[in-house]
Amino acid sequence: MNRIIAIHLLNDYSGSPKVLMQLLKTWTGKNIEAHLFTSGGSKGFLSDLPKVTRHLIWYRFSQNPLIRICNFFISQLLLMIKLLIFLNREDTVYINTVLPFGAAVAGKLRGCKIIYHIHETSVKPRILKNFLFGIARLTASKGIFVSDYLMKKEPLVKNQVLLYNVLEREFAEKADQSTDIMGKQPVILMICSLKSYKGVDEFVKLAEINSTYIFKLVLNASQKDIDAYFKGKILPDHLKIYPTQTDTHSFYREASIIVNLSRPDEWVETFGLTILEGMRYRLPAIVPPVGGITELVSDNKNGFLINSADVYELSGKIHYLMCNEDIYQSFSESAYQKSLEFSETYFEETCIQMISI
């Protein structure tokens, strides 16, 4: 097997780099030579991976949209030049998300096999989305998709593979060893990026109208960014907000319900890894009614499908679950059983097959 050259733009603790980490561990475990091109300057799931040769991409995220888009295109020009020198024709270029288009151009020019791993559909502005997906369709040899919903919505090429995100074996084992905290105060948990379209404000509103529960919001952001976002806002005492966490087990262990409140008209969830993690901890889930996340949650079985704009319906379903122990236990067991379908064994077998074909 020739080299795999994996590319991911921003290394952090979000879902897409976590999936790439799992892929890289699987490939190197099979003695496949793997190189990773990703951003430096911050810690994330792609930091310090054993047996993976790491190459740094220049990229600086900025809150200013104009500076951010300029930085993005500069980073892709530099990446393209770097890869034109580095790549061999026999290499497989594995592009994680549609963002690193510079790798696709370089790979195409060098005659490499190009695999795109598609995680997203909500790319804005529309002109940028059309450009990025256009490059992907022109250059991809194969497309990998994280959900059936996404594969049907954003087809790239004829050669397409569905590869659901899964739980790492270590995570699953740790979750299975967890025991219920009897008599614990109900905790509503959400883990997401610090973006308004992720439903951060809706979560705060939900907390404001439900003072009998504890609400925990774990954000993929620094404390400085969190303070800036909530500056001038009065937050309820029973709402606890946390910056980026490298270990989320304690949050799942203490939680009663896991939620995802992304706004369907602004951001469609294509999978929902934090929801799957919560389900392994036997947590009923409340999620949006559209997107790949509905392939995890069955309405009125292991959770509910509700638009986050309707905070009073969300509130009612939380009360319904927390006030009916038998129903809660039924949802809890169904959530756990569903999570068992997303095993690392399935993931490993599929990810080896997809690079060899």
C-alpha positions in Angstrom: 0.0 0.0 0.0 1.4 3.4 -0.9 1.3 6.5 1.3 -1.9 8.2 2.5 -1.7 11.9 2.7 -4.4 13.2 5.0 -5.4 16.9 5.0 -7.5 18.7 7.6 -7.6 22.5 7.9 -8.2 23.4 11.6 -7.1 21.0 14.3 -9.3 21.3 17.3 -11.6 19.2 19.5 -14.6 19.1 17.2 -16.2 16.1 15.4 -14.4 16.0 12.0 -10.8 16.0 13.3 -11.8 13.3 15.8 -13.1 11.1 12.9 -9.8 11.6 11.0 -7.9 10.7 14.1 -9.7 7.4 14.2 -9.0 6.8 10.6 -5.3 7.6 11.0 -5.0 5.2 14.0 -6.6 2.4 12.0 -4.4 2.9 8.9 -1.2 3.1 10.9 -2.3 0.1 12.9 -2.2 -1.8 9.5 1.3 -0.4 8.9 0.2 2.0 6.2 2.5 5.0 5.9 0.4 8.1 6.8 1.2 11.8 6.6 -1.0 14.5 8.0 -1.1 18.1 6.9 -3.0 20.3 9.4 -2.8 23.6 11.2 -0.5 24.2 14.1 -0.7 26.7 17.0 -3.5 24.8 18.8 -4.1 21.5 20.4 -6.7 19.1 19.1 -7.5 15.5 18.2 -4.8 15.5 15.5 -2.0 16.5 17.9 0.7 14.0 18.8 -0.7 11.0 16.9 1.7 8.0 17.1 3.2 6.7 13.8 1.8 9.7 11.8 4.2 12.1 10.2 2.8 15.6 10.8 3.3 18.6 8.5 2.0 22.0 9.5 -0.4 24.1 7.4 -0.3 27.9 7.9 -3.8 29.1 8.9 -5.1 31.7 11.3 -8.8 31.8 12.2 -10.2 35.3 12.6 -13.5 36.6 13.9 -13.5 39.2 11.1 -15.2 37.5 8.1 -13.1 39.4 5.5 -9.8 38.5 7.2 -10.9 35.0 7.7 -11.7 34.4 4.0 -8.4 36.0 3.0 -6.5 33.8 5.5 -8.3 30.8 4.1 -7.4 31.4 0.5 -3.8 32.2 1.4 -3.6 29.0 3.4 -4.8 27.0 0.4 -2.4 28.5 -2.0 0.5 27.7 0.4 -0.9 24.2 0.9 -1.2 23.6 -2.8 2.5 24.7 -3.4 3.7 22.5 -0.5 1.8 19.4 -1.8 2.9 19.9 -5.4 6.5 19.4 -4.2 5.6 16.7 -1.7 3.2 14.4 -3.5 4.0 11.3 -5.6 1.7 10.0 -8.3 1.1 6.8 -6.3 -0.1 8.6 -3.1 -3.8 8.7 -2.0 -4.8 12.2 -1.0 -7.5 12.0 1.8 -9.2 15.4 2.2 -11.2 15.8 5.4 -14.2 18.2 4.9 -14.6 20.2 1.7 -12.4 23.1 3.0 -8.8 22.1 2.0 -9.4 22.6 -1.8 -5.7 23.4 -2.3 -5.0 19.7 -1.6 -7.5 18.6 -4.2 -5.9 20.9 -6.9 -2.4 19.7 -6.1 -3.5 16.1 -6.0 -5.2 16.4 -9.4 -2.2 18.0 -11.0 0.1 15.3 -9.6 -2.3 12.5 -10.8 -3.1 11.1 -7.3 -6.2 9.3 -6.2 -8.3 11.8 -4.3 -10.8 10.8 -1.6 -13.1 13.4 0.0 -14.6 12.8 3.4 -17.7 15.0 3.5 -19.0 16.0 6.9 -20.9 19.2 6.1 -23.6 20.7 3.9 -24.1 24.1 5.6 -21.2 26.1 4.1 -21.8 29.9 3.9 -21.8 32.0 1.9 -23.5 30.1 -0.9 -20.8 31.2 -3.4 -18.1 29.6 -1.2 -20.1 26.4 -0.9 -20.6 26.2 -4.7 -16.9 26.8 -5.2 -15.7 24.2 -2.7 -18.2 21.5 -3.7 -17.5 22.3 -7.4 -13.7 21.6 -6.8 -14.6 18.4 -5.0 -16.8 17.2 -7.9 -14.1 18.0 -10.4 -11.2 16.3 -8.5 -12.6 13.5 -6.4 -12.0 9.8 -7.2 -14.3 8.8 -4.3 -16.6 10.4 -1.8 -17.0 9.3 1.8 -20.1 10.5 3.7 -21.0 10.5 7.4 -24.7 9.9 6.8 -27.2 8.7 4.2 -28.9 12.1 4.3 -25.6 13.8 3.3 -24.7 11.3 0.6 -28.1 12.0 -1.1 -28.0 15.7 -0.6 -24.4 16.4 -1.7 -23.4 13.7 -4.3 -19.9 14.0 -5.6 -19.1 11.1 -7.9 -20.5 7.7 -8.8 -18.0 6.0 -6.4 -19.5 6.9 -3.0 -19.3 5.2 0.4 -21.4 5.7 3.6 -19.1 5.6 6.6 -21.0 6.5 9.8 -19.0 8.1 12.6 -18.5 5.7 15.4 -17.4 5.7 19.0 -13.8 4.8 19.8 -13.5 1.5 21.5 -11.9 3.1 24.6 -14.8 5.6 24.9 -17.4 2.9 24.6 -15.7 0.7 27.2 -15.5 3.6 29.6 -19.1 4.5 29.1 -20.2 0.9 29.6 -18.3 0.9 33.0 -20.2 3.9 34.2 -22.9 3.4 36.8 -26.0 5.5 37.3 -25.7 8.2 39.9 -28.9 7.4 41.9 -30.7 10.4 43.3 -28.7 12.9 41.1 -30.2 16.2 40.3 -31.4 16.2 36.6 -28.8 17.7 34.2 -29.6 18.8 30.7 -26.3 18.7 28.6 -25.3 20.2 25.3 -21.8 20.0 23.8 -21.2 22.2 20.7 -19.2 25.0 19.1 -19.7 28.6 20.3 -21.8 29.6 17.3 -25.3 31.1 17.5 -26.6 28.7 14.8 -25.6 25.8 17.0 -28.5 26.8 19.3 -26.4 28.4 22.1 -29.0 31.2 22.7 -31.9 28.7 22.6 -30.1 26.6 25.3 -29.8 29.7 27.5 -33.5 30.4 27.0 -34.4 26.8 27.8 -32.4 27.2 31.1 -34.2 30.4 31.9 -37.6 28.8 31.8 -36.6 25.6 33.7 -35.1 26.5 37.0 -35.7 23.0 38.5 -32.9 21.5 36.4 -29.2 22.1 36.0 -28.1 23.0 32.4 -24.6 22.3 31.4 -23.2 23.8 28.2 -19.7 22.6 27.1 -18.3 24.8 24.3 -15.5 24.2 21.9 -14.0 27.6 22.7 -11.7 29.4 25.1 -12.9 31.1 28.3 -12.0 34.4 26.7 -14.2 33.8 23.7 -17.1 32.6 26.0 -16.8 35.7 28.1 -16.9 37.9 25.0 -20.0 36.1 23.6 -22.0 36.4 26.8 -20.8 39.9 27.8 -23.6 42.0 29.2 -26.0 39.1 29.4 -27.5 37.9 32.7 -27.3 34.1 32.9 -29.2 32.0 35.4 -27.3 30.4 38.2 -28.3 26.9 37.3 -26.7 27.3 33.9 -23.1 26.1 33.9 -20.9 27.0 31.0 -17.5 25.3 30.3 -14.7 25.9 27.8 -13.1 23.3 25.6 -12.8 19.9 27.4 -10.4 17.2 26.4 -12.3 14.6 28.5 -16.1 14.8 28.4 -16.9 11.5 30.3 -17.7 13.2 33.6 -20.3 15.4 31.8 -22.1 12.5 30.1 -21.9 10.5 33.4 -23.7 13.2 35.3 -26.2 14.1 32.6 -29.9 13.0 32.3 -30.6 14.2 28.8 -28.4 15.1 25.8 -29.6 17.8 23.4 -28.6 19.3 20.1 -30.3 22.6 19.3 -28.8 23.6 16.0 -31.1 25.8 13.9 -32.3 23.8 10.9 -32.6 26.9 8.7 -29.0 27.9 9.4 -27.1 24.7 10.1 -28.2 21.2 9.2 -26.5 18.5 11.4 -25.1 15.8 9.1 -24.4 13.3 11.9 -24.1 14.4 15.6 -21.2 12.7 17.3 -21.9 14.2 20.8 -25.4 12.8 20.6 -24.0 9.3 19.8 -21.6 9.6 22.8 -24.5 10.6 25.0 -26.6 7.7 23.8 -23.8 5.3 24.8 -24.2 6.7 28.3 -27.9 5.8 28.0 -29.1 9.4 27.6 -32.3 10.1 25.7 -31.7 12.7 23.1 -33.5 15.8 21.8 -32.4 16.9 18.3 -33.5 18.8 15.2 -36.0 17.1 12.9 -33.8 17.2 9.8 -30.4 16.0 8.7 -28.2 13.0 9.4 -28.8 13.3 13.1 -32.3 11.8 12.5 -30.5 8.5 11.6 -29.5 8.3 15.2 -32.6 9.4 17.0 -36.1 7.9 16.5 -38.9 10.2 17.5 -40.7 9.0 20.7 -38.4 6.0 21.0 -34.9 7.0 22.1 -35.6 10.8 22.0 -37.5 13.5 20.3 -37.1 15.4 17.0 -38.0 19.1 17.7 -37.1 22.4 16.1 -35.0 24.4 18.6 -37.1 27.5 17.8 -39.9 26.0 19.9 -38.3 26.2 23.3 -41.6 25.5 25.1 -42.1 22.2 23.2 -38.5 21.4 24.2 -39.3 22.2 27.8 -42.4 20.1 27.7 -40.5 17.0 26.4 -37.8 17.4 29.1 -40.5 17.5 31.8 -42.2 14.5 30.2 -39.0 12.4 30.4 -37.9 13.6 33.8 -41.4 13.1 35.4 -42.1 9.6 34.0 -39.5 7.1 35.2 -40.7 4.1 33.2 -40.8 6.1 30.0 -37.3 7.6 30.8 -35.9 4.1 31.3 -37.4 2.9 28.0 -35.9 5.8 26.1 -32.6 5.3 27.9 -32.3 1.6 27.0 -33.3 2.3 23.4 -30.6 5.0 23.2 -28.0 2.6 24.4 -29.1 -0.2 22.0 -29.0 2.2 19.0 -25.4 3.3 20.0 -24.2 -0.3 19.8 -24.8 -0.2 16.0 -21.9 2.3 15.6 -19.0 0.1 16.6 -15.3 0.7 15.9 -15.1 -2.8 14.3 -17.5 -1.8 11.5 -15.6 1.5 11.1 -12.2 -0.2 10.8 -13.3 -2.8 8.3 -14.9 -0.1 6.1 -12.1 2.4 6.2 -9.6 -0.2 5.1 -11.8 -1.3 2.2 -12.5 2.2 1.0 -8.8 3.1 0.4 -7.9 -0.2 -1.2 -10.6 -0.2 -3.8 
